[in-house]
Amino acid sequence: MINQHISLHYNYTGKLNNRIDTEGAPLDPRTAVFLVVCSLIVLENLIVLVAIWQNHKFHNRMYFFIANLALCDLLAAVTYIVNLLMSGQWTLHLSPAEWFVREGSVFVALSASIFSLLAIAIERHLTMIKMRPYDASKNYRVFLLIGTCWLIAITLGALPILGWNCLEDLPQCSTILPLYSKSYVAFCITIFILLLLAISVLYARIYALVKSSSRKVTKHSNCERSMALLRTVSIVVGIFIACWTPIFVLLLVDVACGNKKCPVLLKADWFVALAVLNSAMNPVIYTLASREMRRAFYRLVCGCLLRDGATGCKQNTDPSQSSSNCPRAAEQENPDANNSCFLKNVPKSNYAFG
């Protein structure tokens, strides 16, 4: 049965078109592509989580943050898959509460992912300032930051279902999210823009600290280390901006644009998919860029292949050496990669890239 509240809001914002009940219609190619991409995101983040869980040398502060980020990205992909499967013809059959849960779950997972990126930047910055070796007794800071990330994300995602919505005020409804209030959307945009600025500033500070300290230690080869860090930082911030800026801009247009005056708002799925794609890039940036993490990744993948009868990988029980004969071209290209991003007196195990 079609829900009148949902139908009213979707009709008012112009999103009712193409949502007529067509049960039995085949899955459209766009949705199929999104589902495949999200499935790959789930797989790669699951591999990261298993690799960290199986290797005790990764049980330190920075890798706890990496694991939390992988969990956030995995959940973001899962909730987006559920969102896709419950969209289209099924949207009009949802109750307002079910609609808020459907959209809010994606929002919470993506928000937690962004907050996790900020937490990683904060932890790296604090470690660079203190220049102290890893202290397992201070893991409380990790869980405090991780808990705060999830608490804020869940709180933000729950605000609409708790009352900050436009169920009783149609003119204030968002076009992209027809039951969300424009004031709520504007509030979230403000928070996320501040997060983007904070992440950019923190990584700029990290680069400045490393470059300044490098000059005091030695001039030879530290220029290369600074440039390596600059490249890594540029990738981190650049991909984040590239994936999230389009949806931020679209939401700003949504807030400022009048009802049914901006047709581009009806194409929001592509912008949301780009933001979700950031969850596919995070494992590459924050884990596979680490030589130790690459080794753990190859060991895990090769172990799975061996169990399936493959013979291309040969495991090694010596933890101090590579555990497989899988290709490691990336390591051979830069054997000093572990030291390229941070000074020697900064514990390498506290960082996930380098």
FIBA-129889 format. One line per 4 residues: number of its first residue (from 1); their letters; for each residue x, y, z of N, C-alpha, C. Coordinates in pm, whole numbers, plus 32768, in hexadecimal, padded with zeros to 4 digits. Example, Ala and Ser with C-alpha at 12.3 -4.5 7.8 and 13.67 -1.06 7.14 Angstrom:
1> as> 8527/7DC7/830C/84CE/7E3E/830C/8528/7EB6/830C; 8505/7F1F/82C4/8557/7F96/82CA/850A/8003/8313
// end
This chain:
1> minq> 8054/7F88/8000/8000/8000/8000/8058/807D/8000; 8037/80DD/7FAB/8083/8159/7FA0/806A/81B1/801B; 80D7/81E1/8057/80CC/8238/80CB/80B0/82C7/809D; 8048/8303/80D3/801E/8388/80A6/8084/83F4/80C9
5> hisl> 80C4/83E9/813D/8128/844D/8165/819D/844C/8102; 81D1/83D5/80E6/8242/83CA/8089/821A/83FA/7FFF; 81A5/83D0/7FD0/8175/83F8/7F4C/8165/848F/7F42; 812F/84CD/7FAA/811B/855E/7FAA/819F/85A9/7F9E
9> hyny> 8201/8581/7FED/8282/85C7/7FEB/82CE/85B1/7F69; 82C9/8538/7F34/830F/851D/7EB6/82CA/8564/7E42; 8248/856F/7E47/81FF/85B8/7DDF/821D/864D/7DE7; 8225/8683/7E5F/823F/8712/7E71/82CA/8738/7E3F
13> tgkl> 832C/86E3/7E59/83B5/8703/7E31/83D5/86D9/7DA2; 8379/8695/7D5F/838F/866C/7CD4/83D3/85E7/7CC4; 83E2/859B/7D30/8426/851A/7D29/83C6/84A4/7D1B; 8347/84C3/7D09/82E5/8457/7CFE/82ED/8412/7C76
17> nnri> 831B/845A/7C11/8327/8420/7B8B/8382/83A6/7B8C; 835F/8344/7B3D/83AC/82C8/7B2E/83AD/8273/7BAD; 8354/8292/7C0A/834A/8240/7C83/82C4/81F9/7C8B; 8281/81EF/7C19/8203/81A6/7C14/821F/8112/7C2B
21> dteg> 81C4/80D3/7C70/81D6/8046/7C92/81E1/7FF1/7C14; 8258/7FBC/7BFD/8270/7F66/7B88/82B2/7EE5/7BB6; 826F/7EA2/7C0E/82A6/7E28/7C48/82C5/7DC3/7BD9; 833B/7D87/7BE5/8364/7D25/7B82/83BC/7D5F/7B16
25> apld> 83CD/7DE5/7B14/8423/7E24/7AAF/84B4/7DFD/7AC9; 8504/7DE9/7A5F/8590/7DC2/7A72/85E1/7E32/7AB2; 8650/7E0C/7AF0/86A9/7E6C/7B31/86EB/7EC3/7AC6; 86E5/7F47/7AD8/871F/7F9E/7A73/87B7/7F99/7A7A
29> prta> 87FD/7FB3/7A0A/8890/7FA7/7A05/88D7/7FFE/7A6C; 88A5/8078/7A83/88E6/80D1/7AE3/88E8/8094/7B6E; 8876/8061/7B9A/886E/8023/7C1E/88C8/7FA8/7C26; 88CD/7F5B/7BB9/8921/7EE4/7BB6/89B5/7F08/7BC7
33> vflv> 89E0/7F73/7B84/8A6B/7FA1/7B91/8A87/7FCD/7C20; 8A2B/801A/7C5B/8A3B/8047/7CE5/8A47/7FD0/7D44; 89F5/7F6A/7D2E/89F8/7EF4/7D85/8A7C/7EAA/7D7B; 8AB2/7E9F/7D01/8B32/7E5B/7CEE/8BA2/7EA8/7D33
37> vcsl> 8BA4/7F2D/7D22/8C0B/7F80/7D61/8C03/7F75/7DF9; 8B8B/7F7B/7E2F/8B7A/7F71/7EC0/8BA6/7EE9/7EF4; 8B8D/7E81/7EA6/8BB9/7DFB/7ECE/8C51/7DF3/7ED3; 8C94/7E33/7E74/8D27/7E37/7E76/8D5B/7E86/7EED
41> ivle> 8D15/7EF2/7F11/8D3B/7F41/7F86/8D31/7EEC/8004; 8CC6/7E9F/800F/8CB5/7E46/8082/8D28/7DE2/8088; 8D4C/7DA8/8016/8DB4/7D42/8011/8E3B/7D7B/803A; 8E63/7DEC/8001/8EE8/7E20/801E/8EF4/7E50/80AE
45> nliv> 8E8B/7E8A/80E6/8E91/7EB5/8171/8E8C/7E3E/81D1; 8E47/7DD4/81A8/8E47/7D5A/81F8/8ED2/7D1C/81FC; 8F18/7D1F/818C/8FA1/7CEB/8187/8FFB/7D3B/81E4; 8FEB/7DBF/81E5/903A/7E14/823E/9020/7DEF/82CF
49> lvai> 8FA2/7DDF/82F4/8F7F/7DBD/837F/8FBA/7D36/83A8; 8FB0/7CD3/8350/8FE5/7C4F/836F/907D/7C53/837B; 90BF/7C9E/8322/9151/7CA9/8325/9180/7CE7/83A8; 913D/7D50/83D5/9162/7D91/8453/9146/7D36/84C9
53> wqnh> 90D6/7CEF/84C4/90B1/7C97/8533/9111/7C21/8540; 9143/7BEC/84D1/9199/7B76/84D4/922A/7B97/84F7; 9254/7C13/84E8/92E0/7C38/84FF/92EC/7C8C/857E; 932A/7C51/85E4/9334/7C95/8665/938C/7D11/865F
57> kfhn> 93E7/7D17/85FF/943C/7D8D/85F4/93ED/7E07/85C7; 9373/7DF1/8595/931C/7E61/856F/92C1/7E8D/85E1; 92CE/7E4D/8654/9277/7E6F/86C4/92B1/7EE5/8711; 92B3/7F58/86D0/92E1/7FD3/870F/9282/8044/86EA
61> rmyf> 929F/80BA/871E/923F/8128/8713/9218/8148/8684; 927A/815D/862D/9259/818A/85A7/9209/8121/855A; 922D/80A3/856B/91E3/803B/8523/9158/8023/855D; 9145/8047/85DC/90BC/8044/8612/9066/80AA/85C9
65> fian> 90A0/811F/85AE/9057/8184/8562/903C/8154/84D3; 90A0/8113/8498/908F/80DF/8410/9020/8076/840D; 901E/8020/8472/8FB5/7FB9/8479/8F2B/7FF9/8488; 8F24/8061/84DA/8EA3/80A5/84EB/8E76/80E7/8468
69> lalc> 8ED6/8122/8421/8EB5/815E/83A0/8E84/80F4/833E; 8EC6/8081/833C/8E9B/8014/82E4/8E0F/7FE4/8309; 8DF2/7FDE/838B/8D6D/7FB5/83B7/8D04/801B/838A; 8D24/809C/8399/8CC8/8105/836C/8CAB/80FA/82D7
73> dlla> 8D15/80E7/8289/8D05/80DE/81F8/8CBA/8060/81CF; 8CD4/7FF3/8216/8C8A/7F78/81FA/8BF4/7F8C/8215; 8BD4/7FC9/8287/8B48/7FE2/82A9/8B08/8046/8249; 8B58/80A8/821A/8B23/8108/81B9/8AF8/80C0/813A
77> avty> 8B4B/8062/810C/8B29/8017/8093/8AAF/7FBD/80AA; 8AAA/7F7B/811E/8A3A/7F22/813C/89B7/7F70/8144; 89B9/7FE0/818C/893E/8030/8199/8914/806C/8114; 8975/808D/80BE/8951/80C3/803B/8915/8056/7FE2
81> ivnl> 8947/7FDB/7FF1/890B/7F6B/7FA8/8879/7F59/7FD2; 8862/7F5C/8055/87D8/7F50/8088/8783/7FC4/8055; 87BF/803C/8054/8777/80B2/8024/874E/80A1/7F93; 87AA/806E/7F41/878B/805A/7EB3/871D/7FF3/7E9F
85> lmsg> 8723/7F87/7EEB/86C0/7F1C/7EDD/8637/7F46/7F10; 8634/7FA9/7F69/85B4/7FD9/7F9F/8584/8058/7F5B; 85C9/8081/7EF1/85A3/80FB/7EA9/8548/80D9/7E33; 8531/813F/7DE0/84DE/8129/7D6A/844E/810B/7D8F
89> qwtl> 841D/809A/7D62/8391/8075/7D77/8370/8061/7E0A; 83D5/8042/7E5C/83BB/8025/7EE9/83B1/80A2/7F3F; 83E5/8112/7F0F/83E8/818B/7F60/835D/81B4/7F8F; 82FE/81B1/7F36/8277/81E1/7F57/822D/8185/7FB7
93> hlsp> 8262/810F/7FCE/8222/80B0/8029/825D/80B9/80B6; 82C2/810C/80C9/8301/811B/814C/82B0/8179/81A4; 82B5/8161/8225/827E/81C2/8284/82E6/822F/8299; 82C1/82A5/82CC/8324/830D/82E7/8396/82DC/8340
97> aewf> 8377/828C/83A7/83DF/8259/8400/843F/81FF/83B4; 840B/81A8/835E/8460/814F/830E/84B5/81A0/82AD; 847B/8209/8275/84C7/825E/8219/853B/82A2/8262; 8521/82D5/82DB/858A/8315/832A/85F9/82B2/834E
101> vreg> 85D5/8238/836D/8639/81D2/838C/868A/81B1/830F; 8649/81A4/829C/868E/8185/821F/86F5/81EF/81FE; 86CD/826D/81FF/8729/82D9/81DD/878B/82F5/824E; 875B/82EE/82CB/87B1/830D/833D/8822/82AB/834F
105> svfv> 880C/822B/832E/8877/81C8/833D/88EC/81E6/82DF; 88CE/820D/8264/8939/8234/8207/8980/82B1/823A; 8932/8310/826B/896A/838D/829D/89C7/8373/8313; 899D/831C/8370/89EF/82FE/83E5/8A73/82BE/83BD
109> alsa> 8A6E/825C/8362/8AE7/8216/8338/8B49/8273/82F0; 8B15/82C5/8295/8B6B/8323/824D/8BA2/838E/82AC; 8B50/83BC/8308/8B7E/8420/836A/8BEB/83E6/83C3; 8BD8/836A/83F1/8C3D/8329/8444/8CC0/831A/83F7
113> sifs> 8CB7/8300/8374/8D2F/82F4/8322/8D7A/8379/831D; 8D31/83E7/830B/8D71/846B/8306/8DAE/848D/838D; 8D64/8474/83F9/8D99/848F/847F/8E13/8439/849C; 8E17/83C0/8465/8E8B/8368/8478/8F06/83A0/8430
117> llai> 8EF1/83DB/83BB/8F60/841C/8374/8F99/848D/83C9; 8F40/84D9/840B/8F6D/8544/8463/8FB8/850B/84DB; 8F87/849D/8514/8FC8/845F/8587/9055/842F/8563; 9064/83F6/84EB/90E8/83CA/84BD/9146/8441/84B1
121> aier> 9115/84AE/8479/9167/8526/846B/918F/855D/84F4; 9133/855C/8553/9150/858C/85DB/91BB/8536/861D; 91AD/84B1/8612/920D/8456/8650/9298/8467/8614; 929F/8473/8591/9321/8486/8550/9361/8509/857D
125> hltm> 930F/8571/8585/9342/85F4/85AB/9375/85F2/863B; 932B/85B3/8696/9355/85AB/8722/93D6/855C/8730; 93E3/84F0/86E4/945C/849E/86EA/94D4/84EB/86B4; 94C0/8537/864A/952D/8586/8611/955B/85F1/8672
129> ikmr> 94FF/862C/86BD/9523/8696/871C/9570/865D/8792; 9541/85EC/87C9/957E/85B4/8841/95FE/8568/8824; 9609/852E/87AA/9680/84E3/8782/96A3/8477/87E9; 963F/8431/881A/9655/83C8/887D/9637/8340/8842
133> pyda> 967D/82D7/8870/9661/8251/883E/95D7/8222/8868; 95AC/81B9/8829/9526/8183/8842/9517/8156/88D3; 94AA/817C/8913/948C/8159/899D/9402/8118/89A1; 9400/8093/89B4/9381/804A/89B2/9323/8075/8A21
137> skny> 935B/80AF/8A8C/9307/80D8/8AFD/92AF/814F/8ADA; 92CB/8190/8A6A/927D/8205/8A44/9217/81E6/89D7; 91F2/8169/89CD/918D/8143/896A/9104/817D/8989; 90F4/81AF/8A03/9073/81EC/8A26/9053/8260/89C9
141> rvfl> 90BB/82A6/8999/90A5/8316/893E/906A/82E6/88BA; 9096/8271/888F/9060/8238/8813/8FCB/821F/8820; 8FA7/81D7/8888/8F1B/81B0/8898/8EC4/8229/88BA; 8EFE/828D/88FA/8EB4/8308/8916/8E93/8350/8894
145> ligt> 8EF6/835C/883B/8EDF/839F/87BB/8E80/834E/8763; 8E94/82CA/875F/8E3C/8276/870E/8DAC/827C/8742; 8D9D/8273/87C5/8D17/827B/8800/8CD5/8301/87E5; 8D25/836C/87EA/8CF0/83F2/87CE/8CC3/83FD/873C
149> cwli> 8D12/83C2/86E1/8CEC/83C3/8652/8C62/8385/863F; 8C4E/8311/8678/8BCF/82CB/8666/8B5D/8311/86AF; 8B78/8348/8724/8B10/838D/8770/8ADC/8406/8723; 8B3A/8456/86EC/8B12/84CD/86A1/8AC9/84A5/8621
153> aitl> 8AFD/843F/85DB/8ABE/8412/855E/8A30/83DF/8576; 8A1F/838E/85DD/899A/8359/85FB/893B/83C8/8625; 896D/8427/8674/891A/8497/869F/88EA/84EA/8629; 8947/850A/85CE/8922/8557/8557/88BD/850B/8501
157> galp> 88D5/8489/84EF/887B/843A/849C/87F1/8427/84D8; 87E7/8430/855D/8767/8419/85A0/8712/8498/85AD; 874C/850C/8594/8702/8589/85A7/8680/8590/8555; 867F/8566/84D6/8601/856D/848A/8592/8516/84C4
161> ilgw> 85B2/849C/84EC/854A/8444/8521/851D/8472/85AB; 8571/84C2/85EE/854E/84F8/8671/84FB/8578/8667; 84EB/85AC/85EE/8494/8620/85DE/84C5/868D/8581; 8547/868E/8561/857A/86F7/8508/8560/86CB/8477
165> ncle> 84E4/86D8/844C/84BD/86B1/83C5/8453/8712/8392; 841D/86F6/831D/83BB/8752/82E0/8335/870E/82C9; 8314/86AC/831D/8294/8665/830B/821C/86C3/8315; 8229/872D/8362/81BA/878B/8373/81D4/8811/832E
169> dlpq> 823C/8815/82D9/8261/8894/829A/829C/887A/8210; 8246/885F/81AF/8273/883B/8129/82D0/88A0/80E8; 82B6/8925/80F2/830F/8985/80AF/83A0/897F/80DE; 83B9/8946/8153/8441/893E/8188/8484/88B8/8169
173> csti> 8447/8868/8113/847D/87E3/80F5/84EF/87E8/8091; 8552/8794/80A7/85BF/8782/8048/858D/8736/7FCE; 85C3/8755/7F5A/859F/870C/7EE1/85E7/8686/7EDA; 8665/8684/7EFF/86B3/8608/7EFB/867F/85A3/7F61
177> lply> 865F/85D4/7FD8/862B/857F/8044/85A5/85B9/806F; 8539/8592/802E/84B8/85D7/803A/847B/85E0/80C6; 84A8/8591/8126/8473/859A/81AD/84D2/85E5/820B; 8546/860D/81D8/85A7/8657/8228/858E/86ED/821B
181> sksy> 859D/8734/8288/858F/87C5/8287/860C/8804/824A; 85FA/8870/81FF/866C/88B6/81C4/86C9/88ED/8230; 8691/8915/82A1/86E5/8949/830D/8740/88DC/8344; 870E/8862/834B/875F/87F1/8378/87CE/87D4/8314
185> vafc> 87AD/87D6/8294/8811/87BE/822B/887D/8829/8232; 8856/88A8/8243/88B7/8915/824D/8911/8903/82C7; 88D8/88D7/8336/8925/88BF/83B0/898F/8854/8399; 8969/87E6/8359/89C7/877A/833E/8A35/87A4/82DC
189> itif> 8A10/87F3/8277/8A74/8823/8218/8ADD/8877/8260; 8AB0/88CD/82BA/8B0C/8922/8306/8B6F/88CE/8355; 8B3C/8866/8397/8B93/880F/83E7/8BFA/87C8/838E; 8BCD/8793/831D/8C27/8748/82C6/8C90/87A2/8284
193> illl> 8C6B/881C/8263/8CCD/887A/822B/8D37/889B/8293; 8D0D/88AC/8310/8D6D/88C5/837C/8DC9/884C/838F; 8D92/87D4/8382/8DE4/875B/838B/8E4B/8756/831B; 8E20/8778/82A3/8E7C/877A/8230/8EEE/87DC/8248
197> lais> 8ECD/8852/827A/8F34/88B6/8297/8F92/8885/8304; 8F5B/8847/836C/8FAD/8816/83DB/900D/87A9/83AC; 8FDD/874B/835B/9033/86E1/8327/90A3/871B/82D1; 9081/877B/827C/90E5/87BA/8225/914E/8803/8277
201> vlya> 9123/884D/82DD/9180/8899/8331/91DC/883B/837F; 91A6/87CF/83B5/91F7/8771/8403/9262/872E/83AD; 923E/8705/8335/92A2/86C6/82DE/9309/872C/82AD; 92E0/87A7/829B/933F/8810/8278/93A2/8826/82EA
205> riya> 9370/8821/8366/93C6/882F/83DC/9427/87B9/83E7; 93F6/8741/83CC/944D/86CB/83D2/94C0/86D8/836E; 949F/8703/82F6/9507/8715/8290/956B/8780/82BA; 9538/87EE/82F1/9590/885B/831D/95EC/882D/838D
209> lvks> 95B9/87DE/83EB/960A/87AC/845A/9679/8750/8428; 9657/86F7/83CC/96BB/869A/8397/9726/86E5/8348; 96FC/8742/82F7/975C/878D/82A6/97B8/87E0/82FD; 9780/881F/8366/97D1/8870/83C1/9835/881A/840D
213> ssrk> 980A/87A7/843E/9863/874E/8488/98CD/8712/842F; 98AC/86F9/83B2/990B/86BE/8354/9981/871B/833E; 9968/879D/833A/99D3/87FE/8325/9A36/87FD/8399; 9A04/87E0/8412/9A5A/87E1/8488/9AB1/8764/8491
217> vtkh> 9A83/86F6/8455/9ACB/8678/8460/9B36/866D/83F4; 9B0D/866F/8378/9B6A/8664/8308/9B26/8695/828B; 9B74/86C5/822F/9B3B/86FB/81B4/9B32/8691/8147; 9B8A/862D/814B/9B8C/85C8/80E2/9B1C/8563/80F6
221> snce> 9AD5/8546/808E/9A66/84E3/8089/99E8/8510/80CF; 99F1/8573/812C/9977/85A0/8170/991D/85EF/8112; 9959/8629/80AB/9907/866D/8046/98AC/8608/8002; 98E6/8591/7FE4/9895/8529/7FA7/9828/84FA/8006
225> rsma> 9849/84EF/8087/97E6/84C4/80E9/9774/8529/80F3; 9797/85A9/80F3/9731/8611/80FA/96D7/860E/8080; 9715/85F8/800C/96C5/85F2/7F93/966A/8577/7F93; 969C/8506/7FCB/9648/848E/7FD4/95D1/84A8/802E
229> llrt> 95E8/84EB/809E/957B/850C/80F9/951A/856C/80B6; 9550/85CE/806E/94F9/862F/802A/949F/85E8/7FC5; 94D7/8587/7F7C/9485/853C/7F1C/9417/84EE/7F63; 943B/84AD/7FD3/93D8/845F/801C/936A/84B7/8052
233> vsiv> 9391/8528/808F/932F/8585/80C7/92D6/85BC/8058; 9311/85DB/7FE5/92C3/8610/7F76/925C/85AB/7F47; 9283/852B/7F44/9225/84C2/7F1C/91B4/84B6/7F81; 91D8/84B5/8002/9174/84A7/806C/910B/8514/8063
237> vgif> 913A/8591/8064/90DE/8603/8064/909B/8613/7FDC; 90E8/85FE/7F70/90B2/8612/7EEA/9040/85B3/7EC9; 9050/8532/7EEA/8FE6/84D2/7ECE/8F6C/84ED/7F24; 8F83/8512/7FA2/8F13/8533/7FFA/8EC3/85A8/7FC2
241> iacw> 8F0A/8611/7F98/8EC6/8687/7F60/8E7D/8661/7EDE; 8EC1/8613/7E88/8E85/85EF/7E08/8E05/859D/7E19; 8E03/8546/7E7E/8D8E/84EF/7E92/8D1B/8536/7ED9; 8D3A/8593/7F31/8CD1/85CE/7F85/8CA3/8658/7F59
245> tpif> 8CF9/86A4/7F16/8CD1/872B/7EED/8C55/872D/7E95; 8C47/86D4/7E30/8BCF/86D9/7DDC/8B4C/86CC/7E2A; 8B45/866E/7E8A/8AC8/865F/7ED5/8AB2/86D4/7F33; 8B20/870E/7F69/8B11/8785/7FBE/8AD6/87F8/7F6D
249> vlll> 8B0C/880C/7EF4/8ADC/8877/7E9E/8A4A/885F/7E77; 8A29/87E2/7E56/899F/87C2/7E30/893F/87DB/7EA5; 8967/87BA/7F1D/8912/87D2/7F92/8902/8868/7FAC; 896A/88B5/7F93/895E/8947/7F9F/88FA/897D/7F3A
253> vdva> 8900/8948/7EC0/889D/896F/7E59/8811/8947/7E87; 8806/88D4/7EC3/8784/88A4/7EF4/874A/8904/7F5C; 87A0/8933/7FB6/8772/898F/801E/8748/8A15/7FE3; 8794/8A45/7F80/877A/8ACA/7F49/870F/8ACB/7EDC
257> cgnk> 86FA/8A5B/7E9A/86A1/8A58/7E26/860F/8A46/7E4F; 85B8/8A89/7E05/8529/8A7C/7E1D/84F3/89F6/7DED; 8477/89D9/7E10/843A/8958/7DEE/842F/8945/7D57; 8463/88D4/7D26/845C/88AB/7C99/849F/890E/7C3A
261> kcpv> 84FF/895B/7C6A/8543/89BD/7C15/85D0/8991/7BEC; 8600/8925/7C24/8688/88F7/7C05/8684/8862/7BE1; 8674/8842/7B61/866A/87B5/7B36/86E1/875F/7B5D; 8757/879D/7B6F/87CE/874F/7B91/87BD/8708/7C17
265> llka> 8766/873B/7C6C/8751/86FD/7CEF/8712/8673/7CE4; 86D3/8658/7C72/8696/85D5/7C5D/86FB/856C/7C30; 8779/8596/7C1D/87E5/853B/7BF5/8846/8524/7C68; 8816/852F/7CE2/886E/852B/7D57/88B0/84A2/7D6B
269> dwfv> 8876/8438/7D34/88AC/83B2/7D4A/893E/83A7/7D20; 8961/83E9/7CB2/89EC/83E4/7C83/8A4A/842B/7CE4; 8A1C/8497/7D1F/8A6F/84E2/7D7E/8A82/8492/7DFF; 8A18/8451/7E2C/8A22/83FD/7EA4/8A7F/8387/7E89
273> alav> 8A74/834D/7E13/8ACA/82DB/7DEF/8B5D/8304/7DF0; 8B7A/837E/7DC6/8C04/83AE/7DC7/8C38/83BA/7E56; 8BE3/83E7/7EB1/8C0B/83EF/7F3F/8C23/8363/7F77; 8BCE/8305/7F52/8BE0/827A/7F7E/8C61/8240/7F44
277> lnsa> 8C86/826D/7ECC/8D01/823C/7E8D/8D7B/825E/7EE0; 8D74/82C7/7F30/8DE2/82E9/7F8A/8DFE/8276/7FEA; 8D96/8229/800A/8DA7/81B5/8062/8DF6/8146/801D; 8DFC/8149/7F99/8E4F/80E9/7F50/8EE0/8117/7F4A
281> mnpv> 8EF4/819B/7F4D/8F7B/81D1/7F44/8FC4/81D0/7FCA; 8F7A/81DC/8038/8FB9/81E3/80BB/9013/816C/80DB; 8FE8/80EF/80C0/9043/807F/80DD/90C5/8086/808F; 90BF/80B6/8014/9137/80C2/7FC2/9195/812C/7FFC
285> iytl> 915B/819E/8022/91AD/820D/8054/91E7/81EF/80DD; 9194/81BE/8138/91BA/81B6/81C4/91F6/8130/81EE; 91ED/80CB/819C/9223/8049/81C4/9283/800F/815E; 9258/8002/80E1/92AD/7FBF/807F/9327/8012/805A
289> asre> 932A/8093/8080/93A1/80E5/806A/940E/80C4/80CE; 93EF/8076/8134/9451/804A/8197/948F/7FC6/8169; 9514/7FBD/8170/9556/7F43/8144/952E/7ECC/819A; 9525/7EE0/821E/94FC/7E73/8276/946D/7E47/8259
293> mrra> 9417/7EA8/823C/938C/7E86/821F/9382/7E3E/8199; 93D5/7E66/813A/93D5/7E20/80B9/93FB/7D8E/80CB; 9460/7D77/8120/948B/7CED/8139/941A/7C9C/8177; 93D6/7CD9/81D9/9366/7C93/821A/92F6/7C79/81B5
297> fyrl> 92E1/7CDA/815C/9278/7CCB/80F6/9299/7C58/8098; 9315/7C55/8067/933D/7BEA/800C/9337/7B62/8051; 9362/7B5F/80D1/935F/7AE2/811B/92D0/7AAD/8128; 9273/7B08/8143/91E7/7AE0/8153/91AC/7AAF/80D0
301> vcgc> 91C3/7AFC/8064/918D/7AD6/7FE1/91CA/7A54/7FB0; 924D/7A47/7FC0/9290/79CD/7F92/9263/7954/7FE4; 924B/7968/8065/921A/78FB/80B8/9194/78C9/8088; 913D/7927/8061/90BA/7901/802C/90C9/78B5/7FA9
305> llrd> 9125/78E2/7F53/913A/789E/7ED3/9170/7811/7EE8; 91CA/7802/7F4A/9202/777E/7F65/9197/771E/7F97; 913D/7751/7FEA/90D2/76FC/801C/9074/76D2/7FAB; 906F/7726/7F41/9019/7706/7ECF/9062/76B2/7E67
309> gatg> 90E0/768D/7E85/9129/7636/7E29/9189/767F/7DCF; 919B/7702/7DE3/91F9/774D/7D90/9286/772F/7DBC; 92E6/773C/7D60/9371/771D/7D7F/93CC/7793/7D65; 9392/7808/7D4B/93E4/787B/7D27/9426/78BD/7D9C
313> ckqn> 93FC/789E/7E18/9433/78DF/7E8E/9469/7876/7EEC; 94D4/7895/7F2B/9512/7839/7F89/9527/7880/800C; 94E5/784E/8076/94E9/7893/80F5/956C/7877/813C; 9590/78D6/8193/9609/78CE/81E3/95E3/78E5/8273
317> tdps> 9610/7890/82CC/95EA/789D/8358/963F/7901/83A2; 96A7/7933/8365/96FC/7996/83A6/96BC/7A1E/83A0; 9690/7A55/8413/9648/7AD5/840F/969F/7B4A/83EC; 9723/7B38/83F4/977C/7BA8/83D5/9793/7BB8/8341
321> qsss> 9765/7B56/82F3/9777/7B5B/8263/96F0/7B5F/8220; 96F5/7B7A/81A0/9678/7B74/8154/9642/7AE6/8159; 95C1/7AD8/8169/9585/7A55/817D/9553/7A17/80FC; 9573/7A4D/808D/9548/7A11/800F/95A4/7A3E/7FA1
325> ncpr> 959F/79F8/7F2F/95ED/7A22/7EBC/9596/7A6E/7E5B; 952B/7AAD/7E8D/94D5/7AFF/7E38/9523/7B78/7E08; 94FA/7BB6/7D9B/9540/7C2B/7D67/9542/7C9B/7DCC; 95B9/7CDC/7DD9/95C2/7D4C/7E34/960C/7DBC/7DED
329> aaeq> 95DE/7DDE/7D78/9622/7E43/7D27/9625/7EC8/7D6E; 95B9/7EE7/7DB5/95B2/7F69/7DF7/961E/7F74/7E61; 963E/7F03/7EA7/96A5/7F09/7F0D/972F/7F13/7ECE; 9743/7ECC/7E5D/97C6/7ECC/7E1F/97E8/7F54/7DE5
333> enpd> 9782/7F9E/7DBE/979B/8022/7D84/97D2/8082/7DEC; 97AA/8073/7E69/97D6/80CF/7ED2/97EC/8082/7F53; 9860/8043/7F66/9877/7FF0/7FDB/9878/8040/805B; 9888/80C4/8054/988A/8118/80CC/9805/815A/80E3
337> anns> 979B/8121/80AA/9718/8163/80B2/96E8/8172/813F; 970C/8114/8198/96DB/811D/8221/970C/819B/8266; 977F/81D0/823B/97B8/8244/827F/97A4/82C4/8230; 975E/82BF/81C1/9758/8332/8168/96FC/839F/8198
341> cflk> 96A2/8381/81F2/963E/83E4/8218/9657/8421/82A1; 96A3/83DF/82F6/96B4/8411/837D/9746/8403/83A8; 976C/844D/840D/97F4/844B/843E/9813/83C7/8484; 9893/83AA/8491/98BB/832A/84CA/988F/831D/855C
345> nvpk> 9886/838D/85A5/9861/8385/8632/97CC/8382/8647; 977F/8376/85DD/96EE/8363/85E9/96D2/82D0/85D0; 968E/828B/862B/9676/81FC/861A/9628/81DC/859C; 9662/8187/8547/9621/8168/84C8/959F/811D/84DB
349> snya> 9595/80CE/8544/951C/807E/8557/94A2/80D1/8575; 94B7/8151/8594/9446/81A8/85B4/9404/81E1/8539; 943A/81C2/84C4/9407/81FF/844B/93E2/8196/83E5; 9381/81B8/8393/934F/8156/8334/937C/816D/82A7
353> fg> 93B6/81E1/828B/93EC/81F1/8205/947F/8212/8210; 94C6/81FC/81A5/9554/8217/81A6/959E/81A7/8165
// end
